[in-house]
Amino acid sequence: MADTPGHEEYTRNMATGASTADLAIVLVDSRQGILRQTRRHSYIASLLGIRHVVLAINKIDLMMYAQEVYDGIVADYMDFARDLGFETIVPIPLSARYGDNVTTRSQNMPWYDGPILLEHLERVPVEKDMAEKPFRMPVQLVTRPDLNFRGFSGELASGRVAVGDAVAVAKSGQTSKVSRIVTMDGDLHAAEAGQAVTLVLDDEIEVSRGNILVAPDARPDVADQFRAKIIWFDADAMIPGRSYILRTEADTTPATITGLKYQVNVNTFAHEAAKTLNMNEVGVCNISTQSPIVFDAYKDNRATGNFVIIDRLTNKTLGAGMIDFALRRSLNVTWQAVEVNKKAHAELKAQNPPFSGLPVFPLRASRRSPMRSRRSSTPRASTPIFWTATIFAMASAVIWALRPKTALKTSAGWPRSPG
């Protein structure tokens, strides 16, 4: 459980606390109703993937346990939170001072028939959410206690795996099958999200620390450009174009924020134009990494869709991000051969390369040039007319080179040829 302050300057504390939470309790003072900080905390909870919210309307005793006050606050909250993507919003009127609806049901509010706070927290179905997602296991350690054992240790970030299941290495695409699931308490037949295990594979494939084992039929993205939402923590503003270190669940690589698309006003949810992000501000950015990374969209998998931004010099955490999707240009850009050497030039021109620097006309073309028309009137290199014209041109060049070099001088001083 993380207790985060509601003041604006502690927005980063709220983001840090919410990053690993499954449920958020949004505390509202019944005397003041919905405030800006209520909106801010709800938006950040939604941004960080929390899908269950308890709207705890506190100090209801100071409002004489009035149902009208409770109904008004609930209506206001539901109105602005309907687009935040929460799966459940459970409003509970309570008095922390007297314990009403905290651990026992209040006798002062017979009009309320919903769950009390502790009862609801014990029954919220959040544990199975990650187990229902595709299999993901970041490899934290390659275990080699002896020559006969090679296992890959880590905690299942999501999904399930069983003996005999096929798995793939996310980056290389190599596949194998699970032969054993080893734990300290003995072998298991199956494991699910949250369990720390060691997987032994049937085949000797290349897997090292930092790789992610995934389900072959539901693979994550592997890209070096993507769009993400960023919450900036540092006092120094985020500047597009500056180089940072980006760290995900399994990868660490230099990265550059190539563009700031817009800033999100966490109080009004409006998209505002901006050139930089200041402390506690939220923005949508395009990011380019030096090498491809493995990720899922944050809305699909929180474990493999988050990252932090680190200063290259001080190693200080500057911000946190949630990946939206891979940019298409990172998926359809491939390396092309740009070097044109002697052989490539000859193939491009449909020529046989000569053995010396002298111009040589081939007697027989290696292949017909695709750029030449079939009805071209240009004579071929093997025809007599072509060779006659060539010999005549070469003889004329020799005669011109052997001409007299003397010259007469005119009265103006300019040379002129004799004759």
Secondary structure as GFF3:
##gff-version 3
##sequence-region A 1 419
A	DSSP	three_ten_helix	8	10	.	.	.	ID=ss1
A	DSSP	alpha_helix	11	18	.	.	.	ID=ss2
A	DSSP	beta_strand	23	29	.	.	.	ID=ss3
A	DSSP	alpha_helix	36	47	.	.	.	ID=ss4
A	DSSP	beta_strand	52	58	.	.	.	ID=ss5
A	DSSP	three_ten_helix	60	63	.	.	.	ID=ss6
A	DSSP	alpha_helix	67	81	.	.	.	ID=ss7
A	DSSP	beta_strand	88	93	.	.	.	ID=ss8
A	DSSP	alpha_helix	117	123	.	.	.	ID=ss9
A	DSSP	three_ten_helix	130	132	.	.	.	ID=ss10
A	DSSP	beta_strand	136	138	.	.	.	ID=ss11
A	DSSP	beta_strand	141	143	.	.	.	ID=ss12
A	DSSP	beta_strand	151	155	.	.	.	ID=ss13
A	DSSP	beta_strand	160	162	.	.	.	ID=ss14
A	DSSP	beta_strand	166	169	.	.	.	ID=ss15
A	DSSP	beta_strand	175	183	.	.	.	ID=ss16
A	DSSP	beta_strand	186	188	.	.	.	ID=ss17
A	DSSP	beta_strand	190	192	.	.	.	ID=ss18
A	DSSP	beta_strand	196	201	.	.	.	ID=ss19
A	DSSP	beta_strand	212	214	.	.	.	ID=ss20
A	DSSP	beta_strand	221	232	.	.	.	ID=ss21
A	DSSP	beta_strand	243	247	.	.	.	ID=ss22
A	DSSP	beta_strand	252	264	.	.	.	ID=ss23
A	DSSP	beta_strand	271	272	.	.	.	ID=ss24
A	DSSP	beta_strand	282	295	.	.	.	ID=ss25
A	DSSP	beta_strand	306	310	.	.	.	ID=ss26
A	DSSP	beta_strand	317	326	.	.	.	ID=ss27
A	DSSP	three_ten_helix	328	330	.	.	.	ID=ss28
A	DSSP	alpha_helix	342	348	.	.	.	ID=ss29
A	DSSP	alpha_helix	384	401	.	.	.	ID=ss30
A	DSSP	beta_strand	408	409	.	.	.	ID=ss31
A	DSSP	beta_strand	415	416	.	.	.	ID=ss32
###
